[in-house]
Amino acid sequence: MAEKHPNVLWIMADQLRFDYLSCYGHPHLHTPHIDALAKRGVKFNKAYVQSPVCGPSRMSAYTGRYVRSHGSTWNGMPLRVGEPTLGDHLRQSGARAVLVGKTHMTADAEGMAWLGIDPKSEIGVSRSQCGFDPFERDDGLHPDSLRQNWSAYDDYLEAQGYKSDNPWGDFANSGKDADGDLLSAWLLKNSRLAANVPEEHSETAYMTDRAIAFMQGAITDDRPWVCHLSYIKPHWPYIVPAPYHDMYCERDIVDPVRSDAERDTSHPLMRAYLDARVCKSFSRDMVREHVIPAYMGLIKQLDDNLGRLFAWMESKGLSDNTIVAFTSDHGDYMGDHWMGDKDFYHEMAVKVPLIIADPRPEADRTRGSVSEDLVEMIDLAPTFMAATGCPPKPHIVEGRDLTPILHGKQGFSRRYVISEHDYHWSEMARTLEVPQEDAHTTMIFDGRWKYIRCEGFRPILFDLVTDPSELTDLGGSEDTTHIAARARMESALLTWATRHHSRITATSEVLDRQKKSAQTGILIGFWDEAEYEEASGIAFRDLKPVGRP
Amino acid sequence: MAEKHPNVLWIMADQLRFDYLSCYGHPHLHTPHIDALAKRGVKFNKAYVQSPVCGPSRMSAYTGRYVRSHGSTWNGMPLRVGEPTLGDHLRQSGARAVLVGKTHMTADAEGMAWLGIDPKSEIGVSRSQCGFDPFERDDGLHPDSLRQNWSAYDDYLEAQGYKSDNPWGDFANSGKDADGDLLSAWLLKNSRLAANVPEEHSETAYMTDRAIAFMQGAITDDRPWVCHLSYIKPHWPYIVPAPYHDMYCERDIVDPVRSDAERDTSHPLMRAYLDARVCKSFSRDMVREHVIPAYMGLIKQLDDNLGRLFAWMESKGLSDNTIVAFTSDHGDYMGDHWMGDKDFYHEMAVKVPLIIADPRPEADRTRGSVSEDLVEMIDLAPTFMAATGCPPKPHIVEGRDLTPILHGKQGFSRRYVISEHDYHWSEMARTLEVPQEDAHTTMIFDGRWKYIRCEGFRPILFDLVTDPSELTDLGGSEDTTHIAARARMESALLTWATRHHSRITATSEVLDRQKKSAQTGILIGFWDEAEYEEASGIAFRDLKPVGRP
């Protein structure tokens, strides 16, 4: 009898800080449903994304590969056709990866044309959708100027009676002032208005409904599935419907993590970050105090919707055979370290919440536990592959299966987590006149030392044991301990950087085949028949010619 | 009027040491036709391949990319479908890359099947042939046990009356002893016999004929071409037809480059190399003294055939509009350093001859000159692209255009050459029990210091200024000069290793697009309309909605 595998519901929020959940310690923002998920599973305290920004973080998550391997280093940079994805591996095993929401995938149209792949064919759609079956594809930002972003959600809003040239913008992401004027939440001053749409028609509620619709339909489908439920919120525009819009206020805001000394940084790249517009913007207390309560409201709303979702799954008996994973693609500075948005490596930007609730009996022993293992987002792909019975692909997938952690066994180890960032597009690159090919940074973190290589500049170094708030940059310190730490981390970075990562055709069959060349009759170094026979155990004359095929 | 571009004849010998040509200093082996080519062009004294073994060296040559980028790290490892080649770039510009001979390409059958590419379609054939149009595809080794290696050359031999179950083996690569018995040149003792085929029907002559046939046909075809004439010789089996088989003898052999001290190496990987069968075999003076004259004969025969080829081209007026490049895919230890065959980084293995004769007037000023620039095999692809009018692809091609050197201008610079090697298949990996994913080495050379990173072991270091014969390994030296040199080279290696190389969709259009997101209406960090307008020059209300597409 074939082994029955669980399905996987892989939930991702966008731009959700790990410390904005009560199970991760927020004193005022209570997220009981996510907390309950943590009690059913394992909460990871040290989960890190492979780039602190949407696009490359997700491309890494969906391929199980580092950014330096898949090459989609920034938002909108196409993932090269030919990069294998989680969906591809699952499909080979008769399972599927299904999308409900955002991927931030940009199709490699040129690459597909070069290889003669019709974008409308099944293969072409799969390539264009990063290996997913797109049950619902919605990357969530519909600026007025981009016509092509009209989505099924806009159709839905129209059907509910919310008609405009941009329903997403005018209803879900605007609010009305006291005079009834519509104000866009692209502008931060409008963050505290109630979004111009009832909660049940907001993006978060809609995407939850869509996930339910998928799972309902999948009940009668035998194929194992990994459903990626990928919410756009709490990513900006920061606006949330009533009653969440005024559920929190300034009193509920945790003090910022920053020091005056940080503003005196001698590091040219950090100085350029601090001088960039979005960082200066969020350094203003009036901005963060205005926006954070809306951000909190969005998270509270998300938690309530997840409660609805989990209750529905329970009612349908799906909880017993569905692994539920919850995470985020990166964090949000919100003024900490005098910075805004994301794009660098302090904990609140590069660390993410990660909770995995595995219903199988093997996971009983770890329910409600906390893991301090260093894990990476790219570990999720091989974990889901293992769960759905898909054979491992160590020559392609760089992440490591987390199942041993979930099942309380030996077998998982990671000494370092890595994250990368390409800032060629930014003010910082322009200010410093860094050529686009050099505008990149790499973080390597061992749980204590966070080393950030900045091409063309000195490194940055934090000691999270003596300085857990990451306020003191030791990258230029002449203390021998710090010199030694930097040397050690550089050496580890070189080991990672020189590891095979493009050798994706090196299946075990290919590797084994290459060890056998002497037996195939391709010979070098043998003086005579006797030497050959002694070395190979085959008589030379027995290498018979086989003639014309 | 459209600019007329020259064609390119890219000649590659296999396993030809740079120092086995008279223009590179061999005292006894006179290669007047290759020497004459050098007088018509530029001879490069410091050209290095990106892996010291056939398959990966060639995959790098044909893509213009390092091994760590294309991932085909060993012979027989398929080049992943999706890796762009020289032929692909040329095709986009209406030019073509045509093959006459060996590429050592292994098609990515699984990858093609995954992307729905029919191997027999035009695209499929191109993918399978590494981007080349295969006028003649022949990888040159036809061991008895591999049926599928029957080639057009075997048909040719049969048509000339040389019939057997393996004409390549029995005629071109065997000799007859005094009793008339056929002896195979897979075994080194048979190297000095005359090959069992007249010179004009040998592989070298045949492939020369095929190149002539291609160029004859191309005279009436308007498309610019790069013809890759790729000989298998002087790669083993080491046997050559009369009169070359006894043209050289022991007197003509240059003394080996080796010292007794090398045999006492403390480096575990070097020890494992020295203990490997092929190295022990060629360490025997009786082996090298027996084989080298045959090796020399093969090179002499190659030079004579190139003389015939160049004379034919001259007679057809092709010399005036064809750039001729001559090189090798790697060298041959032949007992130097107590080693045999290739697979490591001493000069005689990793440095290759490179001569480029450019007939254009811009190259007049450098005719007959010698370049001491550090160049890599991967520089040939962008050089040929430039010559044939193909726009550069700096986001894909890692080599650098050599045209400035050929035309005596500023504009070329390289501080380091890099080469990589995957030894997972070897005795050394088995002896040392190195896991397959760790069995790799990387060389970085700045013209003086040759640093070899050996994963899991200490590095190896040679100082070619004080030790041009590379007899003294300074990799473990505690001399501060050597410590500093190793640190400097490691740092350079880290810079190279962290450089973008998978970001092949990063065209300049894509890069430019990503700088403009604020103008597309995707906004973060703006408090109000005034801030937005001040930063962007656009009035917020002018970001008009565009409605349903």
Interface residues (C-beta under 8 A of the other chain):
Chain A: R68 S69 H70 G71 S72 T73 W74 N75 G76 M77 P78 L79 R80 V81 G82 E83 P84 D88 D108 E110 G111 W114 L115 G116 I117 S121 I123 R127 L141 P143 D144 S145 L146 R147 Q148 W150 D154 S164 D165 N166 G169 D170 S184 W186 L187 L188 K189 W236 R277 V278 S281 F282 R284 V287 G340 D341 P394 D422 H424 W425 Q436 E437 H440 T442 R453 E455 E490 S491 L493 L494 T495 A497 T498 R499 H500 H501 S502 R503 I504 T505 A506 T507 V510 L511 R513 Q514 K515 S517 T520 G521 I522 L523 I524 G525 F526 W527 D528 E529 E531 Y532 A535 F540 L543 K544 P545 V546 G547 R548 P549
Chain B: R68 S69 H70 G71 S72 T73 W74 N75 G76 M77 P78 L79 R80 V81 G82 E83 P84 D88 D108 E110 G111 W114 L115 G116 I117 S121 I123 R127 L141 P143 D144 S145 L146 R147 Q148 W150 D154 S164 D165 N166 G169 D170 S184 W186 L187 L188 K189 W236 R277 V278 S281 F282 V287 G340 D341 P394 D422 H424 W425 Q436 E437 H440 T442 R453 E455 E490 S491 L493 L494 T495 A497 T498 R499 H500 H501 S502 R503 I504 T505 A506 T507 V510 L511 R513 Q514 K515 S517 T520 G521 I522 L523 I524 G525 F526 W527 D528 E529 E531 Y532 A535 F540 L543 K544 P545 V546 G547 R548 P549
